[in-house]
Amino acid sequence: MPIVATAAWSIPKKVAGRFAEEGSGLARYASVFDGVEINSTFYSRHKTSTIARWAEAVPDSFRFSVKMPKEITHTRAIREIAERFDIFLADIAPLGEKRGPLLCQLPPSLAFDADAFETAFKAMRDADTGPIVIEVRHKSWASDEALVLLKTYAIDRVLADPAPVWPVEDFAGPPRYVRLHGKPDIYYSSYTDEEIRSFSKLLAADSWCVFDNTASGAAIENALTLLEMR
């Protein structure tokens, strides 16, 4: 079954009764959901003991997707990343088999550069063979050359909503990773049941669907709605 998740695991009081009463916030979240997207790794490093504690708080079947640090995607603009990427992998190693995809979200200003990204993707793949997904926001990525490069390094495109580059029509098969940011107000707007149902129909058994409209607390509510439609 697809993994339905949210970015982080904050549970709004409005729906708190739908989750286990005991345990940490993450443990309570994991009593309902099978996965979560860790966004905080984008902003700062975490102690391996913290990562280990998170892994221990959830069932064996639970999975964490992990956002790459902004130092890699934004500060370095994907150049000379090999050492920093190795550090990132070491930091999250305690997740073990509970690690899901690594999320590479690029800044809107970062255009496709075949040479630069081939070097970066090779560095990633030299260090890690697990699933990697990429969310791009510059129109230059809407090219056959970009798609070929992604396929070469087995990096899956993220279907984002709103979709600045790759709309749903561009996906010949089920997207491996869907990120729903909310619209018209990104990070705030809630999705209607009809909209959630339309995304549900796109998912395959190995897909992730992550609600990132967390600023208003809508993410958890929308994710619960999607679970009920499964």
N, C-alpha and C positions, 0 to 999 in steps of 0.2 A: 504494500500500500504506500501511496505517497506520504512523505513526511510533511506534516503541517506544523509550522513554527512561527515564532515572532522574533524580532530583533530584541534581545535581552529577555528577561523573565519577570518583569514587574507585573504584579497581579492587581488590577483595580478593585477597590472595595465593592463595586457594583456587582462583580461576578465572583467574588471570593468564595461564596458558598458552593461553587462548582468544583472546587479543588480540595485536596486533603487538608485537614485542619492542622495536622502536626508537621513538624519539620521545617527546614530552611525554606526560603522563598523558592530556590531552585528545585528542591525536593518536592515541594507542593506543585510547582509548575509541571514537573515531570510525572506527576500522578495523572495528568491528563494528556500531555503532549509527548511525542516521540523524539522531538529534536528542538534545538534552539540555535539561533545565530548569535555568536559572540561578537559584538561590535566594539567593545572596550579595548580590544587588542589593536585597533586602529590608532588609538590615541596614546597608549602607553603600554609598557611591558608589565607583565604580571609575574609574581614569584611562581616558581614551579610548584611550590607547596599549595598555592591558591588553585592552580589548575588541577592539581591532584585531588584537592578537596571537592572541586566541582565534579570531577569524574566519579568520585566515590559516592556522591549524593544522588546519583541517578541509576536507573536499572541498566542491565547489560545491553539491552536493545536500544537504548537512547543514543542519539548522535548529536555532536556539536559541529556546526559549520563555524569557521573562524575567519574573520576579516583581517586581511594583511595590513601591516602597519603603514601609516601615512608616510613614514620616512621612505618606504619603498616606492609607493605609488605617487606621492605628491612631492615630497621634498627632493628626492633623488630623480623623480620623473622617470622611473624604471631603469635608470642607468647605474652601472656599477653596484649591483644589488646582491651579488652572490654571498658575500660575507654576512650582510644584514639578514638575508633570507635564511641562511643557516642558523643564525641566532634565533630568529622567529620560530623555526622548526624545533629547536632545542627547548625553547620556552614552553611550547604547547605539547611536547612529547608525552607528558603524563596522561594525556587524553587516551593514548593507546588506540585500541580498536574502536573506541567511541568517537574518534575524530571522523568527521564527514568532510565535505568539500572545503577548500580554501577559497575565500572570496577576494578577488582582486577588483576593487572599484577604482576606476581612474577618474581624475578630475576633468571637468568639462573642457578645460583648455588643452588637454593632452591629445594631440593629433596622432594618427597612425604613422609610424615610421618603421618600415619593414626591417631595416638593419638593427635598429635599437631594440625592437621588440623580439626579434629572433634571438638576439644575444640574451635578453632577459628571460625569455621562455626556456631557452636551453639551460640557463643557470638554474631555473626552477626545477626543470626535469632531471637535471644531473643530481639534484639534491633530494627529489621527492617524486614518487610515481603515483601518488594518490590523486583523487579528483580535484581539479582546479576549475573554477568558473570565473568569468570576467564580465563586469558591467562597465561598458564604455559610454561616454557622453559627448564625444566629438563626431561630427557627421562624416569625417574622413574614414571612419571605420566601416562605413557602408560600401565596401568594395570587395570584389572577388579575391584580391590579393590578401586582404586581411582574413577572410574566411579560410583560405588555403593555409595560411600560417597557423591559425588556431587549430585547424584539423591536424596539421603536421605534429603539433605538440599536444594533441588531445586535451585542449582547453575548451570547455563548453561556454557558449554564450548565455548570458542571463537575459531572460525576458523580463524587462522592467516595466512598471506602470507608474507614471507616464513613461513612454518609450521614446527617448530622444533620438535613437539610431535604428534599432532593430524592432519594428512592430511585429505583432503576432503573425502577420501574413508572411513574414520572412522565415518562419520556422516550418520546415517541411515535415518535421515530426514533433513529438512532444518535447517541450523544453525541459532540460534537466534541472533548471533552477529558475524559479519565478520570484521576483521581489516586488511587492506591492507597496508603494510609498504613499498612496492616497492621492486623490484628486477631487476637486481642483486645488485644494490646499495641501501641498506636499507635507507629509509627516503628521497631518492633523485630520484630514477628511476620512470619514468612514465609508466603506463600500456598502452598496445595497445588496440584498439577497440575490437579486438577478445578476449583478456584476460578479459576485462571488461564485455563483453557479456557472457562469461562463468560463471563469478561470479553472474551476474544478474539472470541466470537460476537457481541458488541455493536458491534464496531468497523466503521466504514466506511473507505473508501479515504483520506479526508482527516482521519481521527480521530488524536488523540494518546492514547497510554496511558503514563502516567508512574508509575513505582514510587517512592514516597517513604519506604519502609520501609528507610531507609539506615543507621540507628543500629547495626544488627547486621550490616550487609553483605548482607542478604537481597535488597535491591533489584536489584543486578546479576544475581544468580543467578536471581531470578524473571523479570527481563527477558529473560535468555538463554533461559529455558524458553519464554516467549511467542514469541520469534523462531523457535524450532524448530517451533512449532505453525502458523506462518504458511504 
